[in-house]
């Protein structure tokens, strides 16, 4: 996956920068760049060291953000994997309450308008986010996002990859989002407009 490659690249860069800054004779990650008399050390390439320290700090921050994204993606993938499509013949499984509710309680009318199985579960809606503005709430199961669905796009990984490509290029453009909500689950169409916001 793209995130995994980005994570590996950042870790390699962080390792290289750390090794450079901690070489023999170097001041390390945070050591002083001035001598005992308060003058810049003449035995060091101060520009290169400052540049390396700055890049190291940026790479570490980027690495933390990538790890958060990976963690969130894993949660979404796990949540989506636990959701099944409501069936005409119920097949409840005791260890999956979501399946039980969808399989046993969804009316025939709701089943008829559910074009694709959910691929993500909303477990957080940040204040002031595009998701909140669109009306998404905790527990919503996303079936379609801007035309991306498991029926049209493929498996969970393909759906998440397609969304990662769609959202950055859709800022300011309303995207149709179809969710299942409630118990019994009802199909709810929403309009989500990607945009920059303080939480992202």
KEVEXTI-725947 format. One record per residue (C-alpha): residue in three letters; x, y, z. Coordinates in Angstrom, 1 decimal. Layout:
<pts>
<pt rest="ala" east="X" north="Y" up="Z"/>
...
</pts>
This chain:
<pts>
<pt rest="unk" east="0.0" north="0.0" up="0.0"/>
<pt rest="unk" east="1.0" north="3.6" up="-0.5"/>
<pt rest="unk" east="1.0" north="4.4" up="3.2"/>
<pt rest="unk" east="3.2" north="1.4" up="4.0"/>
<pt rest="unk" east="5.7" north="2.5" up="1.3"/>
<pt rest="unk" east="5.6" north="6.1" up="2.7"/>
<pt rest="unk" east="6.2" north="4.8" up="6.2"/>
<pt rest="unk" east="9.2" north="2.7" up="5.1"/>
<pt rest="unk" east="10.7" north="5.6" up="3.2"/>
<pt rest="unk" east="10.4" north="8.0" up="6.1"/>
<pt rest="unk" east="11.9" north="5.4" up="8.5"/>
<pt rest="unk" east="14.9" north="5.0" up="6.2"/>
<pt rest="unk" east="15.3" north="8.7" up="5.9"/>
<pt rest="unk" east="15.1" north="9.2" up="9.7"/>
<pt rest="unk" east="17.7" north="6.5" up="10.2"/>
<pt rest="unk" east="20.1" north="8.1" up="7.7"/>
<pt rest="unk" east="19.7" north="11.6" up="9.2"/>
<pt rest="unk" east="20.3" north="10.3" up="12.7"/>
<pt rest="unk" east="23.4" north="8.4" up="11.7"/>
<pt rest="unk" east="24.7" north="11.5" up="10.0"/>
<pt rest="unk" east="24.1" north="13.7" up="13.0"/>
<pt rest="unk" east="25.6" north="11.2" up="15.4"/>
<pt rest="unk" east="28.8" north="10.4" up="13.5"/>
<pt rest="unk" east="32.1" north="10.9" up="15.3"/>
<pt rest="unk" east="32.8" north="14.5" up="15.8"/>
<pt rest="unk" east="29.3" north="15.6" up="15.1"/>
<pt rest="unk" east="27.1" north="17.4" up="17.6"/>
<pt rest="unk" east="24.3" north="14.9" up="17.5"/>
<pt rest="unk" east="20.6" north="15.7" up="17.2"/>
<pt rest="unk" east="20.5" north="18.5" up="19.7"/>
<pt rest="unk" east="24.2" north="19.3" up="20.7"/>
<pt rest="unk" east="25.5" north="22.8" up="20.7"/>
<pt rest="unk" east="26.8" north="24.3" up="17.5"/>
<pt rest="unk" east="28.9" north="27.0" up="19.3"/>
<pt rest="unk" east="32.2" north="26.7" up="21.1"/>
<pt rest="unk" east="33.0" north="27.5" up="24.7"/>
<pt rest="unk" east="33.6" north="31.2" up="23.8"/>
<pt rest="unk" east="30.2" north="31.5" up="22.1"/>
<pt rest="unk" east="31.4" north="31.5" up="18.5"/>
<pt rest="unk" east="30.0" north="29.1" up="15.8"/>
<pt rest="unk" east="32.2" north="26.0" up="15.6"/>
<pt rest="unk" east="34.5" north="26.2" up="12.7"/>
<pt rest="unk" east="35.0" north="22.5" up="12.4"/>
<pt rest="unk" east="31.4" north="21.8" up="11.5"/>
<pt rest="unk" east="29.3" north="22.4" up="8.4"/>
<pt rest="unk" east="26.7" north="24.4" up="10.4"/>
<pt rest="unk" east="24.3" north="24.9" up="7.4"/>
<pt rest="unk" east="24.3" north="21.1" up="6.6"/>
<pt rest="unk" east="23.7" north="20.2" up="10.2"/>
<pt rest="unk" east="20.9" north="22.7" up="10.7"/>
<pt rest="unk" east="19.3" north="21.5" up="7.4"/>
<pt rest="unk" east="19.6" north="17.8" up="8.5"/>
<pt rest="unk" east="18.1" north="18.6" up="12.0"/>
<pt rest="unk" east="15.2" north="20.4" up="10.4"/>
<pt rest="unk" east="14.5" north="17.6" up="7.9"/>
<pt rest="unk" east="14.8" north="15.1" up="10.7"/>
<pt rest="unk" east="12.1" north="16.9" up="12.8"/>
<pt rest="unk" east="9.9" north="17.2" up="9.7"/>
<pt rest="unk" east="10.4" north="13.5" up="8.8"/>
<pt rest="unk" east="9.5" north="12.4" up="12.4"/>
<pt rest="unk" east="6.3" north="14.5" up="12.3"/>
<pt rest="unk" east="5.4" north="13.1" up="8.9"/>
<pt rest="unk" east="6.1" north="9.6" up="10.2"/>
<pt rest="unk" east="3.7" north="10.2" up="13.1"/>
<pt rest="unk" east="1.0" north="11.4" up="10.7"/>
<pt rest="unk" east="1.5" north="8.4" up="8.5"/>
<pt rest="unk" east="1.2" north="6.0" up="11.4"/>
<pt rest="unk" east="-2.1" north="7.7" up="12.5"/>
<pt rest="unk" east="-3.4" north="7.2" up="8.9"/>
<pt rest="unk" east="-2.4" north="3.6" up="8.9"/>
<pt rest="unk" east="-4.0" north="3.0" up="12.2"/>
<pt rest="unk" east="-7.2" north="4.7" up="11.1"/>
<pt rest="unk" east="-7.2" north="2.7" up="7.8"/>
<pt rest="unk" east="-6.8" north="-0.5" up="9.7"/>
<pt rest="unk" east="-9.7" north="0.4" up="12.0"/>
<pt rest="unk" east="-11.9" north="1.2" up="8.9"/>
<pt rest="unk" east="-10.8" north="-2.0" up="7.1"/>
<pt rest="unk" east="-11.5" north="-4.1" up="10.2"/>
<pt rest="unk" east="-14.9" north="-2.4" up="10.7"/>
<pt rest="unk" east="-15.8" north="-2.8" up="7.1"/>
<pt rest="unk" east="-14.8" north="-6.4" up="7.1"/>
<pt rest="unk" east="-17.3" north="-7.1" up="9.9"/>
<pt rest="unk" east="-20.3" north="-5.8" up="7.9"/>
<pt rest="unk" east="-22.3" north="-8.1" up="5.7"/>
<pt rest="unk" east="-25.0" north="-7.3" up="3.2"/>
<pt rest="unk" east="-28.6" north="-7.9" up="4.4"/>
<pt rest="unk" east="-29.8" north="-11.2" up="3.0"/>
<pt rest="unk" east="-33.2" north="-12.4" up="2.0"/>
<pt rest="unk" east="-32.6" north="-15.4" up="4.1"/>
<pt rest="unk" east="-31.2" north="-14.3" up="7.5"/>
<pt rest="unk" east="-27.9" north="-15.9" up="8.6"/>
<pt rest="unk" east="-27.2" north="-14.4" up="12.0"/>
<pt rest="unk" east="-23.9" north="-14.9" up="13.7"/>
<pt rest="unk" east="-23.7" north="-14.4" up="17.4"/>
<pt rest="unk" east="-20.3" north="-12.9" up="17.4"/>
<pt rest="unk" east="-21.2" north="-10.0" up="15.0"/>
<pt rest="unk" east="-24.0" north="-7.8" up="16.3"/>
<pt rest="unk" east="-23.9" north="-5.7" up="13.3"/>
<pt rest="unk" east="-24.5" north="-8.7" up="11.0"/>
<pt rest="unk" east="-27.4" north="-9.8" up="13.3"/>
<pt rest="unk" east="-29.1" north="-6.5" up="13.1"/>
<pt rest="unk" east="-28.7" north="-6.2" up="9.4"/>
<pt rest="unk" east="-29.7" north="-9.7" up="8.6"/>
<pt rest="unk" east="-32.7" north="-10.0" up="10.9"/>
<pt rest="unk" east="-34.2" north="-6.6" up="11.1"/>
<pt rest="unk" east="-33.8" north="-5.0" up="7.7"/>
<pt rest="unk" east="-37.2" north="-4.8" up="5.9"/>
<pt rest="unk" east="-37.5" north="-6.1" up="2.4"/>
<pt rest="unk" east="-38.0" north="-2.5" up="1.1"/>
<pt rest="unk" east="-34.6" north="-1.4" up="2.6"/>
<pt rest="unk" east="-32.9" north="-4.5" up="1.2"/>
<pt rest="unk" east="-34.1" north="-3.6" up="-2.3"/>
<pt rest="unk" east="-32.4" north="-0.3" up="-2.3"/>
<pt rest="unk" east="-29.0" north="-1.4" up="-0.8"/>
<pt rest="unk" east="-26.8" north="-1.6" up="-3.9"/>
<pt rest="unk" east="-23.5" north="-2.4" up="-2.2"/>
<pt rest="unk" east="-22.3" north="-3.8" up="1.1"/>
<pt rest="unk" east="-20.8" north="-1.3" up="3.5"/>
<pt rest="unk" east="-17.0" north="-0.9" up="3.4"/>
<pt rest="unk" east="-16.4" north="1.5" up="6.4"/>
<pt rest="unk" east="-17.9" north="2.3" up="9.8"/>
<pt rest="unk" east="-17.9" north="5.8" up="11.1"/>
<pt rest="unk" east="-16.4" north="5.7" up="14.6"/>
<pt rest="unk" east="-15.5" north="9.3" up="15.0"/>
<pt rest="unk" east="-16.9" north="12.6" up="13.6"/>
<pt rest="unk" east="-14.7" north="15.6" up="14.4"/>
<pt rest="unk" east="-16.2" north="19.0" up="15.3"/>
<pt rest="unk" east="-16.3" north="21.3" up="12.3"/>
<pt rest="unk" east="-15.2" north="18.6" up="9.8"/>
<pt rest="unk" east="-16.6" north="18.0" up="6.4"/>
<pt rest="unk" east="-18.1" north="14.7" up="7.7"/>
<pt rest="unk" east="-20.0" north="16.6" up="10.4"/>
<pt rest="unk" east="-21.2" north="19.2" up="7.9"/>
<pt rest="unk" east="-22.5" north="16.4" up="5.6"/>
<pt rest="unk" east="-24.5" north="14.9" up="8.5"/>
<pt rest="unk" east="-22.5" north="11.8" up="9.1"/>
<pt rest="unk" east="-23.0" north="10.4" up="12.6"/>
<pt rest="unk" east="-21.4" north="7.7" up="14.7"/>
<pt rest="unk" east="-22.4" north="4.2" up="13.6"/>
<pt rest="unk" east="-23.1" north="5.1" up="10.0"/>
<pt rest="unk" east="-22.0" north="2.4" up="7.6"/>
<pt rest="unk" east="-20.6" north="3.8" up="4.3"/>
<pt rest="unk" east="-21.9" north="1.9" up="1.2"/>
<pt rest="unk" east="-20.9" north="4.4" up="-1.4"/>
<pt rest="unk" east="-18.6" north="7.4" up="-1.5"/>
<pt rest="unk" east="-18.6" north="9.6" up="-4.6"/>
<pt rest="unk" east="-19.5" north="6.5" up="-6.7"/>
<pt rest="unk" east="-16.9" north="4.3" up="-5.0"/>
<pt rest="unk" east="-18.4" north="1.1" up="-3.6"/>
<pt rest="unk" east="-17.4" north="-2.5" up="-3.2"/>
<pt rest="unk" east="-19.6" north="-3.5" up="-6.1"/>
<pt rest="unk" east="-18.2" north="-0.8" up="-8.5"/>
<pt rest="unk" east="-14.6" north="-0.6" up="-7.2"/>
<pt rest="unk" east="-13.7" north="-3.9" up="-5.7"/>
<pt rest="unk" east="-12.4" north="-5.0" up="-2.3"/>
<pt rest="unk" east="-11.8" north="-2.9" up="0.7"/>
<pt rest="unk" east="-8.2" north="-1.9" up="-0.2"/>
<pt rest="unk" east="-9.4" north="-0.8" up="-3.7"/>
<pt rest="unk" east="-12.1" north="1.3" up="-2.1"/>
<pt rest="unk" east="-9.8" north="3.1" up="0.3"/>
<pt rest="unk" east="-7.2" north="3.6" up="-2.4"/>
<pt rest="unk" east="-9.8" north="5.1" up="-4.7"/>
<pt rest="unk" east="-11.0" north="7.5" up="-2.0"/>
<pt rest="unk" east="-7.5" north="8.6" up="-1.3"/>
<pt rest="unk" east="-7.2" north="9.6" up="-5.0"/>
<pt rest="unk" east="-10.7" north="11.1" up="-5.2"/>
<pt rest="unk" east="-10.8" north="13.4" up="-2.2"/>
<pt rest="unk" east="-7.8" north="15.6" up="-2.9"/>
<pt rest="unk" east="-9.1" north="16.4" up="-6.3"/>
<pt rest="unk" east="-12.7" north="17.0" up="-5.2"/>
<pt rest="unk" east="-12.2" north="20.0" up="-2.8"/>
<pt rest="unk" east="-15.2" north="22.2" up="-3.0"/>
<pt rest="unk" east="-17.2" north="19.6" up="-5.0"/>
<pt rest="unk" east="-20.2" north="17.9" up="-3.4"/>
<pt rest="unk" east="-19.9" north="14.1" up="-3.4"/>
<pt rest="unk" east="-22.8" north="11.7" up="-2.9"/>
<pt rest="unk" east="-22.4" north="9.4" up="0.1"/>
<pt rest="unk" east="-24.8" north="6.6" up="0.7"/>
<pt rest="unk" east="-24.9" north="5.2" up="4.3"/>
<pt rest="unk" east="-26.8" north="2.7" up="6.3"/>
<pt rest="unk" east="-28.1" north="4.1" up="9.6"/>
<pt rest="unk" east="-30.1" north="2.9" up="12.6"/>
<pt rest="unk" east="-31.6" north="-0.4" up="13.6"/>
<pt rest="unk" east="-33.2" north="-1.6" up="11.4"/>
<pt rest="unk" east="-30.7" north="0.0" up="9.0"/>
<pt rest="unk" east="-32.1" north="2.6" up="6.6"/>
<pt rest="unk" east="-30.5" north="3.8" up="3.4"/>
<pt rest="unk" east="-29.6" north="7.5" up="3.9"/>
<pt rest="unk" east="-28.1" north="9.6" up="1.0"/>
<pt rest="unk" east="-25.9" north="12.5" up="2.0"/>
<pt rest="unk" east="-23.8" north="15.2" up="0.3"/>
<pt rest="unk" east="-20.2" north="15.6" up="1.5"/>
<pt rest="unk" east="-18.0" north="18.4" up="0.2"/>
<pt rest="unk" east="-14.2" north="17.8" up="0.8"/>
<pt rest="unk" east="-12.4" north="20.9" up="2.0"/>
<pt rest="unk" east="-9.5" north="22.0" up="4.2"/>
<pt rest="unk" east="-10.4" north="22.4" up="7.9"/>
<pt rest="unk" east="-8.6" north="23.0" up="11.1"/>
<pt rest="unk" east="-8.6" north="19.3" up="12.2"/>
<pt rest="unk" east="-6.7" north="18.2" up="9.1"/>
</pts>
